Amino acid sequence: MRPAGNTLRQSSALPDARVINNFPGHYPTEDWRVAYWLVTEDGQLVHNEVALQLPAGYASICPPIAPGQDGCVYHVRRWGVACRTSLLEVMGFDPAVLVPLEPGQPDDAADQELLNAMLRVTWFDLPGYFIIASDEHPLLLFDPDDYLKGSYVKWRTHLGALAFLVSGGKVNADFIRLSHEFPASYDEAVEILLDILHER
């Protein structure tokens, strides 16, 4: 099982994946649409959309939101998006359907397996080299009826991803403040880093 953490690891999703479900066939699902931006290895911005299969009933306990509000999105990372796992408890979702526990298994080990399974129900790797999420390039999550139920703008900007790529991972910053307060300088920095990437 891949770790849930490591915010800057690369996504394990196949580049051409259109539907994402970490436990296909294990429980009834509903299709949500996630629209997001990614940065390619050569620094280009690409918009993408895929379907996330969340457990049936998730939409009924996740209210509509305005753009910029997190809603049922917990966070965005380089690898993808995490929806709120806590809502599964409200739904009464039973992770035991995913983790057959062995008789005599230590409680700590069983609890850890159940927690990992719950996270994987709601945390999704998305196709893309470096997923970003900012005011300029938000991640938006829509329920099966196309109501906006989640968004995220507090992760990495285009410049943040470029700085990480150009520096080989040494620069880890979002540059959100720079994009808000000094947009001309922000745009200039994006162009400079794109030129550096293209020269390599």
SULSULFEN-V674452 format. One record per residue. OMEGA is omega as a letter, one per 30 degrees, with the letter a starting at -180 (none if undefined). Layout:
omega->{OMEGA	OMEGA}
This chain:
omega->{a	l	l	a	a	a	a	l	l	l	l	a	l	a	a	l	l	l	a	l	a	l	a	l	a	a	l	a	l	a	l	l	l	l	a	l	l	l	a	a	l	l	a	l	l	l	a	l	l	l	l	l	l	a	l	a	a	a	a	a	a	a	l	a	l	l	a	l	a	a	a	l	l	l	l	l	a	a	a	a	l	l	a	l	a	l	l	l	l	l	a	l	a	a	l	l	a	a	l	a	a	l	l	l	l	a	a	a	l	l	a	l	l	l	l	l	l	l	a	l	a	l	a	l	l	l	l	a	l	l	l	l	a	l	a	a	a	l	a	a	a	a	a	l	l	l	l	a	l	l	a	a	a	a	a	l	l	l	l	l	l	a	l	a	a	a	a	l	a	l	a	a	a	a	l	a	l	a	l	a	a	a	l	l	l	a	l	l	l	a	l	a	l	l	l	l	a	l	a	none}
